[in-house]
């Protein structure tokens, strides 16, 4: 058996195993005759009890991988929506402007990943969830965003609430 055939078999096995048994997956919708799917995962925020994000992304089929020639990579496109599903208990989360990553899944053999980053917006008392791809080079502008306003919600901060922002975000109305 030549090297290319052995590599193809190994790639098929890796893709098949990666698709099996993901307990986060809540749905999958077929989008064409080749077997391409849009998968939907439920991602609970590990630092904020009471928030669940639903992340939709594209899964390429074996037939599509053969016909396109790009065996080891899935597209970066994703959609994200986060919801309050119960009382909010906020643990030791990052308050830095860059936030912190709460989810990561590989979208290629090595270099590309799909991520969800949580950012606390102190001025607007909100949690921002950003779904985005990270690539080694030629970063992707493909992203989606969901916001959970904390005002009006039952919120418990386990380490004490951060000090309120002194100036609210300003909006230019001109």
N, C-alpha and C positions, 0 to 999 in steps of 0.2 A: 504494500500500500504506500503510495507516495505521501510526501509531507503535507501537501495541500488537502488531501482527503482526510488525513489524520487530524489536521487542524480544524476542518469543517465538522467532523464528528465531535471533537472536544468542545467547539463553540456551541453546537446544538445541545450537548449535554449540560453545559454551564447555563445556557439560557433556559432550558427546561427546568433545571433544578431551582434556578432563581425564581421562577414563576410559581413554584409549588408552595402551598401551605402558609401563605402570608396571612396571619390572623388579623392584621389591620384592614385588609381589603374588605369593603362592604358591598362592592358591586363592580361589574365589568360589562361594557357595552361593545358589541362587535360593530365595526364601522365599514367593513368592506368584505369582499369574497375571499381575500387572501388570508384572513384571520387576524388582521390588525385590530386592536382593542383600545378602548379608553378605560383605564382602571380608576377606581375611586377608593381611596384609603381614608379611614378615620384616624386622625392623629391627636391623641390627648396631650395637652401641654403638661410636661412633667413638673414644671415650676408653678403652675396655676391650676389648682383643682377647680373643676367646674367649667373649663373651656375645652371644646373639641373642635378641631379644624378638619374639614373635608378637603382633600387634595385630589384633583383629577389630573391624570397624565396619560400620555400615549405610549402604548406597548407595541412594538413592531413584531410581526409574525416571522416565522422561519422562512416562509415563501417570500415575504418582502425583503428580508435580509439577503436572500440569494439573488433576487432580481435587481436590487439596488447596489449590491456589492459592498455595502458598509455593514459588516457582520457584527461589530462590537459596540454599536452606539444606538441609543434611542434619542428622539428629538427632545429639545429642552422645553417645549411648550408645556404649560401647566395652568391650572385654575385653582383658586383657593378661596374658601369661605369658612369663617370661624364663628361659633355660636356659644352663647352661655347656656349650659345644660343643667345648672344647679347653682347653689351658693358658691361664691368665689372665695377661695382661700389661696392667697398669694404667698408663696414661700420666699426663699432667698434668690430673687431674680436679679439680673443685671440691670442697673439703672443707667448704664453708659449709653451714649447716643448710637453706638454701633449695635446695641442689643446683644442677644445671644441666640445661638442656633438651637432649635428644639427638635429638628428632624433632618436626617440626611439619608439619601438613597442613591447609589451609583446608577448612572445612566449610560455609562460606557465601561469598557473593560478596566480602564485605569483612571482617566483624566477628568471625566465630567460627572457632576453629581447634581441632584435636585435637592434643594434645601428649603427649610422654613425657618425664618429668623423672627424672634419676638423682640420688639422695641417698646419701651415704656415712654410714653409722651406725657411728661409731667405737666406741661403747660395746659394740656387739654384733658388730663386725667384719663388716659386711654391706653389700651394695649394695641399695638399695631403688629400684625402678622404679615410678613413678606415671603411669598413663595418665589424662588428664583433659582436659576442654574448657576453653577460655578464651574468654570472651565480653566484649564491651565493657560491657554492663550486665547485671544480673541473672545473676551468675556461676552456674555450674552445679555441683551437688554430685554429678554423675554421674562416677564414677571407678572405676578398678581398680588393683590393686596386685600386685606380684611382688617377691620377695626372693631374693637370691643370697647365702647365707652363704659367707664367705671361708675360714672355718676348715675344714681338711681338704682344701682345694683347693690345687693347685699355682699359686701366685701370685707374679708378679714385678712389683715397683713400679719403673718406669723412673727415677723421681726419688727413690727411697728411700721405704720405708714410713712412714706417719705414726706419730707416737708413740702407743703404746697408750693407750686411755682408762684413767684411774685408777680410775674407779668404774663397775662394770657397771650396766646398766639394772636398776632394782628392780621387783619385781612385788609388788603388794599381794595377799596370800592371804586376807585377811579379808573 
